[in-house]
């Protein structure tokens, strides 16, 4: 029996291991060696799509959080809208976007990922801003800072721990959600997982894609945790 699956990034079919224990092992180093190039391309695509989605979501979420912070009556509608978007099933959202945007690029998957990341980013950024002490805001106002100056020089820096927490949560969840794009051939490592199911439950392909997806989420989370520690040295001193 031949186990073959089409590589999602267009480099050709993925080959099953020639001889590595049972015919359908849970993991196969031979499979990894034979498909190292395709696995690397899938991992690169997955990481790139995750990074673009989270960055775009952050660009949209921060102004929304600031707007909700400045204009209190807008807080409820903004959080409600982002919450509604988050509750839409990923399969349904992709099914709605793909025909309108097309399936030849990752645009429809990117839009869906941005919409899903908004709730986490808006909530955490808004929480960080509202936790800035009143006396700090009053002191900044007394020093002559206007609304924008106070936001950029005082409030956003003090809200960074909350923003970074939201960024980490959004990144990890986005790594997982990218796999849904495999339904239209734009799922990165998810294409490997789905391909394994389509190819008579080929375990090595499923496990390899799953392990790489988990490893990517852990690496990105640790990277962002390190960046957060570098950007908020006062938080480390306060914790110690």
N, C-alpha and C positions, 0 to 999 in steps of 0.2 A: 504494500500500500504506500502510495506516495503522498506525503504531507507538504503541500505548497500553499503559500499565501502571497498575495500581491503586496509589495512594499508601498506604503502610503505616500512616499515622497518620490516615487517614480523611478527607482533604480533597478526595478525588475523583481522577479519572484524571490521569496525567501525560501532557502533550501532547508529541508529537514536533515538532521544528523544522519550520517551513513551508518555508524555503528557506535552506539553509546548506551549500552544496557538494554532494557526492555524497549519494545517498539514505540511506546508512548510514555516516556519518563516525565516526571514532574519538572525536572530541570536537566538541561543538557549543555555541558561546556562545548561540545562539538557544534551544537546549534548556534551558540554565541559566537564561536570562532568563525563559522561559515558565513554568518550574517552580521559581522561586526560593523561593516560599513553602513548597512541599512539600519541597524540599531542606533548607530551614532547619529545618522540623519534624522531618524524619528525623534530621538532625544533632543536634538538641536531644535527641531521644529516645535516640539512641545514646550521647551523652555522659552523660545522666542515668542510664541503665541501667548504664553502666560505673562511674560514681561510686558508685552504691548497692551494686553487687556488690563492689567493692574495699573499701569501708568496712565492709560486713558481714563480709567475709572477714577483714579485719584485726581486727575485734572478736573473732572466733572464734579466729584464729591466735595472737594474742599470749598469751592464757591457756594455750593448748596448748603454746606454746614455753616459757613460764615453768614449766609443769608438767614438761615434759621436762627442763628445766634443773635443777630442784630434785630431781626423783626420777629418777635415772639409768636404772633399769630400765624406765621408761616411754618412754624416748627411741626405742628401736627400734620398739615398737608404734605410737607416734604417727606417726613418719615413714613406717612401712610402710602405715598406713591412708591417710594423705594421698597417698602414692604410688600406691596401688591406685586411689583415686578419680580421680587424674590420668590414669591409663592407660585409663579407660573411654572408648571413642569417643564424641565429642560427639553424633553423630547417634543412637547407641543410648541414651545417657543422656537426651536430650531426648524420644526416643520412649517411654521408661519414665515420665518425669515428666509429660509433657503430658496423658495420659489421666487420671492421678490428680489433678492440680492443675487442669487445664482449659487451654483455649487462648484464652480470651477476654481474659486478662490476661498480663502478662509474668512472672508468678510462677514458672512452670516454668523459663523461661530464666534468671531471677535465681538460683534455687537451683543450677542447673547451673554458672553462672559463679562462684558462691561456692565450690562444691566444687573447681573447677579451680584457683582462686587460692590455696587453702589450702596446697598443697605448697610453692610458692615463698615464701610469707610465713612459714610455720612454719620452713622450713630457714634462711632468712636471718636471722630473728629469733633463732633458737637459735644460729646461728653468731656473731652479734653478742654475745650474752650470754656464750658460752663464751670469747670473745676478751678479755673484761675481765681485766686482769692480776690474779694472785692477791694481789700486794702491795696493790693498790687495795682489794680486798675485805677483806683483813685490816685495813687502815687504817680502813676504814669501820666494821668491827666494833669496833675499838679505840676509836672515837669514840662508841660507844654505840648505833649503828644496829642495829635488829633485822632479821629477814629481809625484812619488807615495806618497812621504811624504807630499807634498803640497796638493795633492788630499785628503788624509786621515785626515790630521790635520787642513786644512784650508777650502778647497773648498766644500767638502761634508757637513761639519757642517754648513757652510753658506747657502748651498743649501737645508737644511732640511725643511724650510717652504714650498718650492715648492714640494719637495718629499712627504711631509705629505699631502699636498693638493691633489696630484695625488693618494696617497694611500686611502684617504677618498672617492674620486670619484670612484676609481676602486672597493672599497669594497661595496659601495651602489649599483653600477650597477651590481656587481657580485651576490649580494643577489637576485636581480630581475631575473638575467639570470639563476640562479640555477633551477628555476621553469621549464625551458624548458626541463630539464632532466626527467620530469614526463612522457615524451613520451616513455621512456624505463624503467620506474619504479624507477628512481634514481633522483627524483626531490625534495625530502624533502617535504616542505610545498606545493610545486607545485603539488604533488601527491594528496593532499587533494582537491585542487582547481579543478584539472582535474577530480577527482573522483566525485565531486559534479555535474559537467556538465554531466558526464556519467550516473549519477543516477537521471535522470529526473529533472535536474537543481535543485538539493538539495541546497537551499540557505544557510542554516546554515553552511554546510561544506565549501562552497566557501568563505563565508565572514570570517569564523574563520581562514582559511588558509591565506587569504589576509591580515587580521589584524595582525596576527602573523608575516607575512613576512615584513610588514611595520614597526612593532615594532622592529623587529630584525635589520633592516636597520638603524633606528633612534638610537638605543642603540649603535651599532657598530660605527656609525658616531660620536656620542658624546664621546665615549671612545677614539677614535683616535684623536679627537679634544683636549681632555684633555692631551693625551700623547704628542701631538705636542706642547702644551703650556709648558709642563714640560721640553721638550728637547730643546726648543728655548726661554729661558728666555730673551735674548737680544731683541727678536722681540716684546715681551710684553712691555719692557721698551721703545723701540723706538716708539711704537704705543701710549703710554701714554704721 
